[in-house]
Amino acid sequence: TVTRMYFIHVFILPVIVTTLIIIHLFIVWVQGIAEPH
């Protein structure tokens, strides 16, 4: 059970972090196009 939870966290956490980074970059990219500096 502990091993299963460990592997679930090891697999899911990077996916969540990567998704958040992609969403963040996408928002920054869209805002950059909408409001060029």
C-alpha positions in Angstrom: 0.0 0.0 0.0 2.8 2.4 0.9 4.7 1.5 -2.3 1.5 2.0 -4.4 0.9 5.4 -2.8 4.6 6.3 -3.4 4.4 5.5 -7.1 1.1 7.3 -7.5 2.6 10.5 -6.0 5.8 10.1 -8.0 3.8 9.7 -11.2 1.0 12.3 -10.6 3.0 15.2 -9.1 5.3 15.8 -12.1 2.2 15.6 -14.4 0.4 18.2 -12.2 3.5 20.5 -12.1 4.1 20.2 -15.8 0.4 21.0 -16.5 0.5 24.0 -14.3 3.7 25.3 -16.0 2.1 24.8 -19.5 -1.0 26.6 -18.4 1.0 29.4 -16.9 3.2 29.8 -20.0 0.1 29.7 -22.3 -1.6 32.5 -20.2 1.6 34.6 -20.3 1.9 34.0 -24.1 -1.7 35.0 -24.8 -1.4 38.1 -22.6 1.8 38.9 -24.4 0.1 38.8 -27.8 -3.0 40.7 -26.5 -0.9 43.4 -24.9 2.5 43.7 -26.7 5.1 45.6 -24.7 
